Amino acid sequence: MNQQNKTFEESMTRLEQIVRAMEQGNVPLEESLKLFQEGTELVRSCGKLLDDAQLQIQKVMTAADGSPVMEDFQDE
């Protein structure tokens, strides 16, 4: 699956798998480099997804006249 088509959760799960594999220290160098590159792409992809989510939240929290709407966050 293409990194850009993965959900945030799928990307984070794969990133955790990569970190665990590399922490074990038994991955050959060439494979480590591939995993590192994949992990870097996943981090970049997750960052973009988070930035996009933040922009959506900011849009939702803007009144019709463009003024900011401040609401207390309520954790359920």
PDB file of N, H, CA, C and O in Angstrom:
ATOM      1  N   MET A   1       0.848  -1.178   0.000  1.00  0.00           N
ATOM      2  CA  MET A   1       0.000   0.000   0.000  1.00  0.00           C
ATOM      3  C   MET A   1       0.891   1.237   0.000  1.00  0.00           C
ATOM      4  O   MET A   1       1.880   1.298   0.732  1.00  0.00           O
ATOM      5  N   ASN A   2       0.549   2.194  -0.799  1.00  0.00           N
ATOM      6  H   ASN A   2      -0.254   2.145  -1.393  1.00  0.00           H
ATOM      7  CA  ASN A   2       1.283   3.447  -0.905  1.00  0.00           C
ATOM      8  C   ASN A   2       1.183   4.216   0.408  1.00  0.00           C
ATOM      9  O   ASN A   2       0.125   4.241   1.037  1.00  0.00           O
ATOM     10  N   GLN A   3       2.293   4.849   0.826  1.00  0.00           N
ATOM     11  H   GLN A   3       3.153   4.828   0.315  1.00  0.00           H
ATOM     12  CA  GLN A   3       2.314   5.603   2.089  1.00  0.00           C
ATOM     13  C   GLN A   3       1.193   6.645   2.114  1.00  0.00           C
ATOM     14  O   GLN A   3       0.600   6.884   3.166  1.00  0.00           O
ATOM     15  N   GLN A   4       0.901   7.261   0.981  1.00  0.00           N
ATOM     16  H   GLN A   4       1.383   7.067   0.126  1.00  0.00           H
ATOM     17  CA  GLN A   4      -0.091   8.331   0.929  1.00  0.00           C
ATOM     18  C   GLN A   4      -1.511   7.800   1.069  1.00  0.00           C
ATOM     19  O   GLN A   4      -2.422   8.569   1.374  1.00  0.00           O
ATOM     20  N   ASN A   5      -1.720   6.511   0.856  1.00  0.00           N
ATOM     21  H   ASN A   5      -0.979   5.886   0.609  1.00  0.00           H
ATOM     22  CA  ASN A   5      -3.053   5.928   0.958  1.00  0.00           C
ATOM     23  C   ASN A   5      -3.321   5.301   2.319  1.00  0.00           C
ATOM     24  O   ASN A   5      -4.438   4.861   2.592  1.00  0.00           O
ATOM     25  N   LYS A   6      -2.305   5.257   3.173  1.00  0.00           N
ATOM     26  H   LYS A   6      -1.398   5.614   2.952  1.00  0.00           H
ATOM     27  CA  LYS A   6      -2.471   4.677   4.500  1.00  0.00           C
ATOM     28  C   LYS A   6      -3.128   5.675   5.439  1.00  0.00           C
ATOM     29  O   LYS A   6      -2.944   6.885   5.312  1.00  0.00           O
ATOM     30  N   THR A   7      -3.898   5.147   6.383  1.00  0.00           N
ATOM     31  H   THR A   7      -4.047   4.163   6.486  1.00  0.00           H
ATOM     32  CA  THR A   7      -4.444   6.011   7.417  1.00  0.00           C
ATOM     33  C   THR A   7      -3.328   6.351   8.401  1.00  0.00           C
ATOM     34  O   THR A   7      -2.268   5.725   8.397  1.00  0.00           O
ATOM     35  N   PHE A   8      -3.578   7.333   9.227  1.00  0.00           N
ATOM     36  H   PHE A   8      -4.439   7.841   9.230  1.00  0.00           H
ATOM     37  CA  PHE A   8      -2.613   7.725  10.252  1.00  0.00           C
ATOM     38  C   PHE A   8      -2.294   6.531  11.144  1.00  0.00           C
ATOM     39  O   PHE A   8      -1.132   6.270  11.456  1.00  0.00           O
ATOM     40  N   GLU A   9      -3.328   5.815  11.547  1.00  0.00           N
ATOM     41  H   GLU A   9      -4.272   6.027  11.293  1.00  0.00           H
ATOM     42  CA  GLU A   9      -3.149   4.682  12.450  1.00  0.00           C
ATOM     43  C   GLU A   9      -2.338   3.563  11.788  1.00  0.00           C
ATOM     44  O   GLU A   9      -1.480   2.956  12.429  1.00  0.00           O
ATOM     45  N   GLU A  10      -2.606   3.293  10.522  1.00  0.00           N
ATOM     46  H   GLU A  10      -3.303   3.786  10.001  1.00  0.00           H
ATOM     47  CA  GLU A  10      -1.841   2.266   9.806  1.00  0.00           C
ATOM     48  C   GLU A  10      -0.372   2.670   9.703  1.00  0.00           C
ATOM     49  O   GLU A  10       0.526   1.849   9.886  1.00  0.00           O
ATOM     50  N   SER A  11      -0.147   3.942   9.407  1.00  0.00           N
ATOM     51  H   SER A  11      -0.877   4.609   9.258  1.00  0.00           H
ATOM     52  CA  SER A  11       1.225   4.432   9.293  1.00  0.00           C
ATOM     53  C   SER A  11       1.957   4.338  10.622  1.00  0.00           C
ATOM     54  O   SER A  11       3.122   3.944  10.663  1.00  0.00           O
ATOM     55  N   MET A  12       1.286   4.695  11.706  1.00  0.00           N
ATOM     56  H   MET A  12       0.339   5.016  11.673  1.00  0.00           H
ATOM     57  CA  MET A  12       1.915   4.629  13.023  1.00  0.00           C
ATOM     58  C   MET A  12       2.218   3.181  13.418  1.00  0.00           C
ATOM     59  O   MET A  12       3.262   2.904  14.008  1.00  0.00           O
ATOM     60  N   THR A  13       1.316   2.269  13.096  1.00  0.00           N
ATOM     61  H   THR A  13       0.468   2.495  12.616  1.00  0.00           H
ATOM     62  CA  THR A  13       1.545   0.852  13.383  1.00  0.00           C
ATOM     63  C   THR A  13       2.772   0.346  12.631  1.00  0.00           C
ATOM     64  O   THR A  13       3.618  -0.345  13.201  1.00  0.00           O
ATOM     65  N   ARG A  14       2.863   0.691  11.358  1.00  0.00           N
ATOM     66  H   ARG A  14       2.176   1.251  10.895  1.00  0.00           H
ATOM     67  CA  ARG A  14       4.022   0.262  10.565  1.00  0.00           C
ATOM     68  C   ARG A  14       5.299   0.899  11.091  1.00  0.00           C
ATOM     69  O   ARG A  14       6.340   0.245  11.146  1.00  0.00           O
ATOM     70  N   LEU A  15       5.229   2.155  11.472  1.00  0.00           N
ATOM     71  H   LEU A  15       4.383   2.686  11.427  1.00  0.00           H
ATOM     72  CA  LEU A  15       6.397   2.849  12.013  1.00  0.00           C
ATOM     73  C   LEU A  15       6.876   2.170  13.297  1.00  0.00           C
ATOM     74  O   LEU A  15       8.080   2.019  13.504  1.00  0.00           O
ATOM     75  N   GLU A  16       5.949   1.764  14.153  1.00  0.00           N
ATOM     76  H   GLU A  16       4.971   1.887  13.985  1.00  0.00           H
ATOM     77  CA  GLU A  16       6.306   1.053  15.376  1.00  0.00           C
ATOM     78  C   GLU A  16       6.976  -0.280  15.051  1.00  0.00           C
ATOM     79  O   GLU A  16       7.922  -0.674  15.733  1.00  0.00           O
ATOM     80  N   GLN A  17       6.497  -0.983  14.017  1.00  0.00           N
ATOM     81  H   GLN A  17       5.728  -0.664  13.464  1.00  0.00           H
ATOM     82  CA  GLN A  17       7.106  -2.245  13.605  1.00  0.00           C
ATOM     83  C   GLN A  17       8.548  -2.018  13.143  1.00  0.00           C
ATOM     84  O   GLN A  17       9.447  -2.791  13.473  1.00  0.00           O
ATOM     85  N   ILE A  18       8.750  -0.957  12.382  1.00  0.00           N
ATOM     86  H   ILE A  18       8.020  -0.329  12.114  1.00  0.00           H
ATOM     87  CA  ILE A  18      10.083  -0.629  11.879  1.00  0.00           C
ATOM     88  C   ILE A  18      11.027  -0.328  13.036  1.00  0.00           C
ATOM     89  O   ILE A  18      12.158  -0.815  13.065  1.00  0.00           O
ATOM     90  N   VAL A  19      10.566   0.467  13.981  1.00  0.00           N
ATOM     91  H   VAL A  19       9.648   0.863  13.958  1.00  0.00           H
ATOM     92  CA  VAL A  19      11.402   0.824  15.132  1.00  0.00           C
ATOM     93  C   VAL A  19      11.777  -0.416  15.925  1.00  0.00           C
ATOM     94  O   VAL A  19      12.937  -0.578  16.306  1.00  0.00           O
ATOM     95  N   ARG A  20      10.808  -1.300  16.182  1.00  0.00           N
ATOM     96  H   ARG A  20       9.866  -1.168  15.872  1.00  0.00           H
ATOM     97  CA  ARG A  20      11.097  -2.533  16.928  1.00  0.00           C
ATOM     98  C   ARG A  20      12.130  -3.387  16.197  1.00  0.00           C
ATOM     99  O   ARG A  20      13.055  -3.914  16.815  1.00  0.00           O
ATOM    100  N   ALA A  21      11.969  -3.524  14.875  1.00  0.00           N
ATOM    101  H   ALA A  21      11.218  -3.096  14.373  1.00  0.00           H
ATOM    102  CA  ALA A  21      12.908  -4.343  14.098  1.00  0.00           C
ATOM    103  C   ALA A  21      14.312  -3.756  14.155  1.00  0.00           C
ATOM    104  O   ALA A  21      15.288  -4.491  14.299  1.00  0.00           O
ATOM    105  N   MET A  22      14.416  -2.456  14.043  1.00  0.00           N
ATOM    106  H   MET A  22      13.623  -1.858  13.925  1.00  0.00           H
ATOM    107  CA  MET A  22      15.735  -1.821  14.039  1.00  0.00           C
ATOM    108  C   MET A  22      16.360  -1.820  15.428  1.00  0.00           C
ATOM    109  O   MET A  22      17.581  -1.908  15.556  1.00  0.00           O
ATOM    110  N   GLU A  23      15.541  -1.722  16.463  1.00  0.00           N
ATOM    111  H   GLU A  23      14.549  -1.651  16.358  1.00  0.00           H
ATOM    112  CA  GLU A  23      16.061  -1.754  17.834  1.00  0.00           C
ATOM    113  C   GLU A  23      16.653  -3.113  18.182  1.00  0.00           C
ATOM    114  O   GLU A  23      17.572  -3.199  18.996  1.00  0.00           O
ATOM    115  N   GLN A  24      16.140  -4.163  17.577  1.00  0.00           N
ATOM    116  H   GLN A  24      15.393  -4.093  16.916  1.00  0.00           H
ATOM    117  CA  GLN A  24      16.654  -5.504  17.858  1.00  0.00           C
ATOM    118  C   GLN A  24      18.090  -5.651  17.372  1.00  0.00           C
ATOM    119  O   GLN A  24      18.852  -6.455  17.908  1.00  0.00           O
ATOM    120  N   GLY A  25      18.452  -4.885  16.369  1.00  0.00           N
ATOM    121  H   GLY A  25      17.833  -4.233  15.933  1.00  0.00           H
ATOM    122  CA  GLY A  25      19.833  -4.875  15.901  1.00  0.00           C
ATOM    123  C   GLY A  25      20.259  -6.065  15.068  1.00  0.00           C
ATOM    124  O   GLY A  25      21.449  -6.232  14.802  1.00  0.00           O
ATOM    125  N   ASN A  26      19.325  -6.889  14.653  1.00  0.00           N
ATOM    126  H   ASN A  26      18.359  -6.754  14.869  1.00  0.00           H
ATOM    127  CA  ASN A  26      19.704  -8.065  13.860  1.00  0.00           C
ATOM    128  C   ASN A  26      19.272  -7.954  12.396  1.00  0.00           C
ATOM    129  O   ASN A  26      19.234  -8.953  11.678  1.00  0.00           O
ATOM    130  N   VAL A  27      18.950  -6.742  11.962  1.00  0.00           N
ATOM    131  H   VAL A  27      18.981  -5.931  12.545  1.00  0.00           H
ATOM    132  CA  VAL A  27      18.561  -6.509  10.575  1.00  0.00           C
ATOM    133  C   VAL A  27      19.815  -6.146   9.784  1.00  0.00           C
ATOM    134  O   VAL A  27      20.575  -5.272  10.201  1.00  0.00           O
ATOM    135  N   PRO A  28      20.040  -6.805   8.650  1.00  0.00           N
ATOM    136  CA  PRO A  28      21.220  -6.482   7.834  1.00  0.00           C
ATOM    137  C   PRO A  28      21.219  -5.010   7.417  1.00  0.00           C
ATOM    138  O   PRO A  28      20.166  -4.377   7.339  1.00  0.00           O
ATOM    139  N   LEU A  29      22.401  -4.484   7.154  1.00  0.00           N
ATOM    140  H   LEU A  29      23.256  -4.999   7.218  1.00  0.00           H
ATOM    141  CA  LEU A  29      22.566  -3.066   6.841  1.00  0.00           C
ATOM    142  C   LEU A  29      21.675  -2.611   5.694  1.00  0.00           C
ATOM    143  O   LEU A  29      20.997  -1.590   5.805  1.00  0.00           O
ATOM    144  N   GLU A  30      21.668  -3.355   4.597  1.00  0.00           N
ATOM    145  H   GLU A  30      22.219  -4.185   4.506  1.00  0.00           H
ATOM    146  CA  GLU A  30      20.866  -2.949   3.435  1.00  0.00           C
ATOM    147  C   GLU A  30      19.383  -2.870   3.793  1.00  0.00           C
ATOM    148  O   GLU A  30      18.692  -1.932   3.395  1.00  0.00           O
ATOM    149  N   GLU A  31      18.903  -3.848   4.539  1.00  0.00           N
ATOM    150  H   GLU A  31      19.464  -4.610   4.863  1.00  0.00           H
ATOM    151  CA  GLU A  31      17.512  -3.855   4.973  1.00  0.00           C
ATOM    152  C   GLU A  31      17.252  -2.710   5.961  1.00  0.00           C
ATOM    153  O   GLU A  31      16.191  -2.087   5.922  1.00  0.00           O
ATOM    154  N   SER A  32      18.209  -2.438   6.834  1.00  0.00           N
ATOM    155  H   SER A  32      19.070  -2.944   6.866  1.00  0.00           H
ATOM    156  CA  SER A  32      18.075  -1.316   7.776  1.00  0.00           C
ATOM    157  C   SER A  32      17.921   0.001   7.029  1.00  0.00           C
ATOM    158  O   SER A  32      17.115   0.848   7.414  1.00  0.00           O
ATOM    159  N   LEU A  33      18.693   0.172   5.963  1.00  0.00           N
ATOM    160  H   LEU A  33      19.347  -0.516   5.650  1.00  0.00           H
ATOM    161  CA  LEU A  33      18.590   1.403   5.180  1.00  0.00           C
ATOM    162  C   LEU A  33      17.212   1.529   4.525  1.00  0.00           C
ATOM    163  O   LEU A  33      16.642   2.619   4.472  1.00  0.00           O
ATOM    164  N   LYS A  34      16.679   0.406   4.028  1.00  0.00           N
ATOM    165  H   LYS A  34      17.142  -0.480   4.071  1.00  0.00           H
ATOM    166  CA  LYS A  34      15.340   0.423   3.430  1.00  0.00           C
ATOM    167  C   LYS A  34      14.288   0.747   4.487  1.00  0.00           C
ATOM    168  O   LYS A  34      13.376   1.539   4.247  1.00  0.00           O
ATOM    169  N   LEU A  35      14.425   0.131   5.651  1.00  0.00           N
ATOM    170  H   LEU A  35      15.166  -0.512   5.845  1.00  0.00           H
ATOM    171  CA  LEU A  35      13.480   0.396   6.740  1.00  0.00           C
ATOM    172  C   LEU A  35      13.564   1.851   7.198  1.00  0.00           C
ATOM    173  O   LEU A  35      12.543   2.483   7.468  1.00  0.00           O
ATOM    174  N   PHE A  36      14.781   2.376   7.282  1.00  0.00           N
ATOM    175  H   PHE A  36      15.611   1.862   7.062  1.00  0.00           H
ATOM    176  CA  PHE A  36      14.963   3.765   7.679  1.00  0.00           C
ATOM    177  C   PHE A  36      14.290   4.696   6.680  1.00  0.00           C
ATOM    178  O   PHE A  36      13.625   5.654   7.074  1.00  0.00           O
ATOM    179  N   GLN A  37      14.457   4.422   5.398  1.00  0.00           N
ATOM    180  H   GLN A  37      14.997   3.643   5.078  1.00  0.00           H
ATOM    181  CA  GLN A  37      13.833   5.256   4.368  1.00  0.00           C
ATOM    182  C   GLN A  37      12.312   5.166   4.455  1.00  0.00           C
ATOM    183  O   GLN A  37      11.621   6.181   4.371  1.00  0.00           O
ATOM    184  N   GLU A  38      11.794   3.953   4.622  1.00  0.00           N
ATOM    185  H   GLU A  38      12.356   3.128   4.690  1.00  0.00           H
ATOM    186  CA  GLU A  38      10.349   3.789   4.760  1.00  0.00           C
ATOM    187  C   GLU A  38       9.842   4.533   5.998  1.00  0.00           C
ATOM    188  O   GLU A  38       8.807   5.198   5.948  1.00  0.00           O
ATOM    189  N   GLY A  39      10.571   4.418   7.098  1.00  0.00           N
ATOM    190  H   GLY A  39      11.412   3.878   7.138  1.00  0.00           H
ATOM    191  CA  GLY A  39      10.181   5.109   8.330  1.00  0.00           C
ATOM    192  C   GLY A  39      10.173   6.618   8.157  1.00  0.00           C
ATOM    193  O   GLY A  39       9.275   7.301   8.648  1.00  0.00           O
ATOM    194  N   THR A  40      11.171   7.133   7.459  1.00  0.00           N
ATOM    195  H   THR A  40      11.900   6.578   7.060  1.00  0.00           H
ATOM    196  CA  THR A  40      11.237   8.579   7.207  1.00  0.00           C
ATOM    197  C   THR A  40      10.035   9.037   6.393  1.00  0.00           C
ATOM    198  O   THR A  40       9.448  10.082   6.677  1.00  0.00           O
ATOM    199  N   GLU A  41       9.667   8.251   5.379  1.00  0.00           N
ATOM    200  H   GLU A  41      10.143   7.402   5.149  1.00  0.00           H
ATOM    201  CA  GLU A  41       8.493   8.583   4.567  1.00  0.00           C
ATOM    202  C   GLU A  41       7.216   8.521   5.404  1.00  0.00           C
ATOM    203  O   GLU A  41       6.318   9.346   5.235  1.00  0.00           O
ATOM    204  N   LEU A  42       7.138   7.543   6.303  1.00  0.00           N
ATOM    205  H   LEU A  42       7.868   6.873   6.440  1.00  0.00           H
ATOM    206  CA  LEU A  42       5.967   7.429   7.174  1.00  0.00           C
ATOM    207  C   LEU A  42       5.861   8.620   8.123  1.00  0.00           C
ATOM    208  O   LEU A  42       4.769   9.141   8.348  1.00  0.00           O
ATOM    209  N   VAL A  43       6.986   9.049   8.676  1.00  0.00           N
ATOM    210  H   VAL A  43       7.874   8.626   8.494  1.00  0.00           H
ATOM    211  CA  VAL A  43       6.981  10.209   9.572  1.00  0.00           C
ATOM    212  C   VAL A  43       6.501  11.443   8.811  1.00  0.00           C
ATOM    213  O   VAL A  43       5.690  12.220   9.314  1.00  0.00           O
ATOM    214  N   ARG A  44       7.006  11.609   7.606  1.00  0.00           N
ATOM    215  H   ARG A  44       7.665  10.978   7.196  1.00  0.00           H
ATOM    216  CA  ARG A  44       6.606  12.751   6.777  1.00  0.00           C
ATOM    217  C   ARG A  44       5.106  12.696   6.468  1.00  0.00           C
ATOM    218  O   ARG A  44       4.406  13.706   6.542  1.00  0.00           O
ATOM    219  N   SER A  45       4.633  11.506   6.125  1.00  0.00           N
ATOM    220  H   SER A  45       5.201  10.685   6.065  1.00  0.00           H
ATOM    221  CA  SER A  45       3.215  11.319   5.811  1.00  0.00           C
ATOM    222  C   SER A  45       2.337  11.602   7.035  1.00  0.00           C
ATOM    223  O   SER A  45       1.309  12.270   6.925  1.00  0.00           O
ATOM    224  N   CYS A  46       2.746  11.090   8.198  1.00  0.00           N
ATOM    225  H   CYS A  46       3.581  10.547   8.288  1.00  0.00           H
ATOM    226  CA  CYS A  46       1.986  11.329   9.433  1.00  0.00           C
ATOM    227  C   CYS A  46       1.972  12.815   9.776  1.00  0.00           C
ATOM    228  O   CYS A  46       0.948  13.347  10.205  1.00  0.00           O
ATOM    229  N   GLY A  47       3.092  13.473   9.590  1.00  0.00           N
ATOM    230  H   GLY A  47       3.924  13.041   9.241  1.00  0.00           H
ATOM    231  CA  GLY A  47       3.161  14.917   9.845  1.00  0.00           C
ATOM    232  C   GLY A  47       2.192  15.681   8.965  1.00  0.00           C
ATOM    233  O   GLY A  47       1.528  16.610   9.425  1.00  0.00           O
ATOM    234  N   LYS A  48       2.107  15.291   7.700  1.00  0.00           N
ATOM    235  H   LYS A  48       2.646  14.536   7.327  1.00  0.00           H
ATOM    236  CA  LYS A  48       1.180  15.961   6.782  1.00  0.00           C
ATOM    237  C   LYS A  48      -0.256  15.706   7.199  1.00  0.00           C
ATOM    238  O   LYS A  48      -1.081  16.620   7.185  1.00  0.00           O
ATOM    239  N   LEU A  49      -0.562  14.459   7.571  1.00  0.00           N
ATOM    240  H   LEU A  49       0.107  13.717   7.582  1.00  0.00           H
ATOM    241  CA  LEU A  49      -1.915  14.147   8.021  1.00  0.00           C
ATOM    242  C   LEU A  49      -2.293  14.963   9.257  1.00  0.00           C
ATOM    243  O   LEU A  49      -3.421  15.447   9.356  1.00  0.00           O
ATOM    244  N   LEU A  50      -1.364  15.119  10.196  1.00  0.00           N
ATOM    245  H   LEU A  50      -0.448  14.726  10.115  1.00  0.00           H
ATOM    246  CA  LEU A  50      -1.630  15.916  11.398  1.00  0.00           C
ATOM    247  C   LEU A  50      -1.806  17.397  11.053  1.00  0.00           C
ATOM    248  O   LEU A  50      -2.677  18.069  11.606  1.00  0.00           O
ATOM    249  N   ASP A  51      -0.972  17.900  10.134  1.00  0.00           N
ATOM    250  H   ASP A  51      -0.265  17.354   9.685  1.00  0.00           H
ATOM    251  CA  ASP A  51      -1.110  19.298   9.708  1.00  0.00           C
ATOM    252  C   ASP A  51      -2.470  19.531   9.050  1.00  0.00           C
ATOM    253  O   ASP A  51      -3.126  20.540   9.309  1.00  0.00           O
ATOM    254  N   ASP A  52      -2.890  18.589   8.194  1.00  0.00           N
ATOM    255  H   ASP A  52      -2.357  17.769   7.984  1.00  0.00           H
ATOM    256  CA  ASP A  52      -4.192  18.701   7.532  1.00  0.00           C
ATOM    257  C   ASP A  52      -5.329  18.673   8.548  1.00  0.00           C
ATOM    258  O   ASP A  52      -6.296  19.425   8.427  1.00  0.00           O
ATOM    259  N   ALA A  53      -5.210  17.805   9.548  1.00  0.00           N
ATOM    260  H   ALA A  53      -4.424  17.195   9.647  1.00  0.00           H
ATOM    261  CA  ALA A  53      -6.239  17.725  10.590  1.00  0.00           C
ATOM    262  C   ALA A  53      -6.313  19.027  11.372  1.00  0.00           C
ATOM    263  O   ALA A  53      -7.402  19.494  11.707  1.00  0.00           O
ATOM    264  N   GLN A  54      -5.160  19.613  11.662  1.00  0.00           N
ATOM    265  H   GLN A  54      -4.275  19.234  11.390  1.00  0.00           H
ATOM    266  CA  GLN A  54      -5.137  20.883  12.377  1.00  0.00           C
ATOM    267  C   GLN A  54      -5.819  21.983  11.567  1.00  0.00           C
ATOM    268  O   GLN A  54      -6.551  22.800  12.127  1.00  0.00           O
ATOM    269  N   LEU A  55      -5.589  22.009  10.267  1.00  0.00           N
ATOM    270  H   LEU A  55      -4.995  21.346   9.812  1.00  0.00           H
ATOM    271  CA  LEU A  55      -6.238  23.006   9.413  1.00  0.00           C
ATOM    272  C   LEU A  55      -7.747  22.813   9.406  1.00  0.00           C
ATOM    273  O   LEU A  55      -8.497  23.789   9.435  1.00  0.00           O
ATOM    274  N   GLN A  56      -8.197  21.571   9.369  1.00  0.00           N
ATOM    275  H   GLN A  56      -7.588  20.778   9.345  1.00  0.00           H
ATOM    276  CA  GLN A  56      -9.636  21.305   9.407  1.00  0.00           C
ATOM    277  C   GLN A  56     -10.240  21.779  10.719  1.00  0.00           C
ATOM    278  O   GLN A  56     -11.332  22.348  10.735  1.00  0.00           O
ATOM    279  N   ILE A  57      -9.532  21.546  11.819  1.00  0.00           N
ATOM    280  H   ILE A  57      -8.646  21.084  11.806  1.00  0.00           H
ATOM    281  CA  ILE A  57     -10.020  21.993  13.127  1.00  0.00           C
ATOM    282  C   ILE A  57     -10.098  23.514  13.163  1.00  0.00           C
ATOM    283  O   ILE A  57     -11.067  24.078  13.672  1.00  0.00           O
ATOM    284  N   GLN A  58      -9.088  24.171  12.629  1.00  0.00           N
ATOM    285  H   GLN A  58      -8.301  23.714  12.216  1.00  0.00           H
ATOM    286  CA  GLN A  58      -9.091  25.629  12.602  1.00  0.00           C
ATOM    287  C   GLN A  58     -10.252  26.157  11.773  1.00  0.00           C
ATOM    288  O   GLN A  58     -10.853  27.167  12.138  1.00  0.00           O
ATOM    289  N   LYS A  59     -10.579  25.499  10.668  1.00  0.00           N
ATOM    290  H   LYS A  59     -10.091  24.679  10.372  1.00  0.00           H
ATOM    291  CA  LYS A  59     -11.709  25.923   9.838  1.00  0.00           C
ATOM    292  C   LYS A  59     -13.009  25.774  10.601  1.00  0.00           C
ATOM    293  O   LYS A  59     -13.872  26.651  10.555  1.00  0.00           O
ATOM    294  N   VAL A  60     -13.147  24.653  11.307  1.00  0.00           N
ATOM    295  H   VAL A  60     -12.446  23.940  11.345  1.00  0.00           H
ATOM    296  CA  VAL A  60     -14.362  24.396  12.079  1.00  0.00           C
ATOM    297  C   VAL A  60     -14.512  25.414  13.196  1.00  0.00           C
ATOM    298  O   VAL A  60     -15.628  25.786  13.558  1.00  0.00           O
ATOM    299  N   MET A  61     -13.386  25.865  13.744  1.00  0.00           N
ATOM    300  H   MET A  61     -12.479  25.562  13.450  1.00  0.00           H
ATOM    301  CA  MET A  61     -13.420  26.778  14.876  1.00  0.00           C
ATOM    302  C   MET A  61     -13.409  28.243  14.437  1.00  0.00           C
ATOM    303  O   MET A  61     -13.039  29.123  15.215  1.00  0.00           O
ATOM    304  N   THR A  62     -13.816  28.505  13.187  1.00  0.00           N
ATOM    305  H   THR A  62     -14.117  27.790  12.556  1.00  0.00           H
ATOM    306  CA  THR A  62     -13.903  29.869  12.692  1.00  0.00           C
ATOM    307  C   THR A  62     -15.362  30.189  12.435  1.00  0.00           C
ATOM    308  O   THR A  62     -16.067  29.415  11.788  1.00  0.00           O
ATOM    309  N   ALA A  63     -15.823  31.335  12.943  1.00  0.00           N
ATOM    310  H   ALA A  63     -15.250  31.964  13.468  1.00  0.00           H
ATOM    311  CA  ALA A  63     -17.204  31.756  12.755  1.00  0.00           C
ATOM    312  C   ALA A  63     -17.433  32.127  11.289  1.00  0.00           C
ATOM    313  O   ALA A  63     -16.485  32.267  10.517  1.00  0.00           O
ATOM    314  N   ALA A  64     -18.700  32.283  10.921  1.00  0.00           N
ATOM    315  H   ALA A  64     -19.471  32.169  11.548  1.00  0.00           H
ATOM    316  CA  ALA A  64     -19.060  32.613   9.541  1.00  0.00           C
ATOM    317  C   ALA A  64     -18.404  33.904   9.070  1.00  0.00           C
ATOM    318  O   ALA A  64     -18.090  34.043   7.888  1.00  0.00           O
ATOM    319  N   ASP A  65     -18.193  34.855   9.989  1.00  0.00           N
ATOM    320  H   ASP A  65     -18.448  34.742  10.949  1.00  0.00           H
ATOM    321  CA  ASP A  65     -17.570  36.122   9.610  1.00  0.00           C
ATOM    322  C   ASP A  65     -16.046  36.048   9.618  1.00  0.00           C
ATOM    323  O   ASP A  65     -15.372  37.052   9.386  1.00  0.00           O
ATOM    324  N   GLY A  66     -15.504  34.861   9.883  1.00  0.00           N
ATOM    325  H   GLY A  66     -16.052  34.046  10.071  1.00  0.00           H
ATOM    326  CA  GLY A  66     -14.066  34.677   9.875  1.00  0.00           C
ATOM    327  C   GLY A  66     -13.402  34.864  11.221  1.00  0.00           C
ATOM    328  O   GLY A  66     -12.209  34.600  11.369  1.00  0.00           O
ATOM    329  N   SER A  67     -14.160  35.317  12.203  1.00  0.00           N
ATOM    330  H   SER A  67     -15.129  35.532  12.083  1.00  0.00           H
ATOM    331  CA  SER A  67     -13.577  35.513  13.528  1.00  0.00           C
ATOM    332  C   SER A  67     -13.422  34.164  14.235  1.00  0.00           C
ATOM    333  O   SER A  67     -14.207  33.242  14.012  1.00  0.00           O
ATOM    334  N   PRO A  68     -12.417  34.064  15.076  1.00  0.00           N
ATOM    335  CA  PRO A  68     -12.198  32.781  15.757  1.00  0.00           C
ATOM    336  C   PRO A  68     -13.272  32.500  16.796  1.00  0.00           C
ATOM    337  O   PRO A  68     -13.766  33.407  17.466  1.00  0.00           O
ATOM    338  N   VAL A  69     -13.614  31.250  16.913  1.00  0.00           N
ATOM    339  H   VAL A  69     -13.213  30.513  16.368  1.00  0.00           H
ATOM    340  CA  VAL A  69     -14.570  30.791  17.909  1.00  0.00           C
ATOM    341  C   VAL A  69     -13.782  29.992  18.920  1.00  0.00           C
ATOM    342  O   VAL A  69     -13.191  28.964  18.589  1.00  0.00           O
ATOM    343  N   MET A  70     -13.772  30.462  20.151  1.00  0.00           N
ATOM    344  H   MET A  70     -14.251  31.297  20.420  1.00  0.00           H
ATOM    345  CA  MET A  70     -13.024  29.780  21.206  1.00  0.00           C
ATOM    346  C   MET A  70     -13.992  28.963  22.048  1.00  0.00           C
ATOM    347  O   MET A  70     -14.964  29.486  22.595  1.00  0.00           O
ATOM    348  N   GLU A  71     -13.709  27.690  22.138  1.00  0.00           N
ATOM    349  H   GLU A  71     -12.919  27.266  21.694  1.00  0.00           H
ATOM    350  CA  GLU A  71     -14.512  26.803  22.970  1.00  0.00           C
ATOM    351  C   GLU A  71     -13.573  25.991  23.832  1.00  0.00           C
ATOM    352  O   GLU A  71     -12.475  25.638  23.402  1.00  0.00           O
ATOM    353  N   ASP A  72     -13.997  25.695  25.039  1.00  0.00           N
ATOM    354  H   ASP A  72     -14.889  25.982  25.388  1.00  0.00           H
ATOM    355  CA  ASP A  72     -13.215  24.839  25.908  1.00  0.00           C
ATOM    356  C   ASP A  72     -13.273  23.414  25.380  1.00  0.00           C
ATOM    357  O   ASP A  72     -14.329  22.921  24.984  1.00  0.00           O
ATOM    358  N   PHE A  73     -12.116  22.766  25.384  1.00  0.00           N
ATOM    359  H   PHE A  73     -11.259  23.167  25.706  1.00  0.00           H
ATOM    360  CA  PHE A  73     -12.065  21.365  24.976  1.00  0.00           C
ATOM    361  C   PHE A  73     -12.618  20.525  26.110  1.00  0.00           C
ATOM    362  O   PHE A  73     -12.214  20.663  27.264  1.00  0.00           O
ATOM    363  N   GLN A  74     -13.549  19.652  25.761  1.00  0.00           N
ATOM    364  H   GLN A  74     -13.877  19.540  24.823  1.00  0.00           H
ATOM    365  CA  GLN A  74     -14.129  18.782  26.775  1.00  0.00           C
ATOM    366  C   GLN A  74     -13.810  17.344  26.408  1.00  0.00           C
ATOM    367  O   GLN A  74     -14.297  16.820  25.406  1.00  0.00           O
ATOM    368  N   ASP A  75     -12.994  16.721  27.223  1.00  0.00           N
ATOM    369  H   ASP A  75     -12.598  17.146  28.037  1.00  0.00           H
ATOM    370  CA  ASP A  75     -12.624  15.332  26.995  1.00  0.00           C
ATOM    371  C   ASP A  75     -13.702  14.452  27.564  1.00  0.00           C
ATOM    372  O   ASP A  75     -14.051  14.563  28.740  1.00  0.00           O
ATOM    373  N   GLU A  76     -14.238  13.570  26.729  1.00  0.00           N
ATOM    374  H   GLU A  76     -13.955  13.480  25.774  1.00  0.00           H
ATOM    375  CA  GLU A  76     -15.333  12.707  27.182  1.00  0.00           C
ATOM    376  C   GLU A  76     -14.825  11.481  27.835  1.00  0.00           C
ATOM    377  O   GLU A  76     -15.613  10.644  28.276  1.00  0.00           O
TER     378      GLU A  76
END
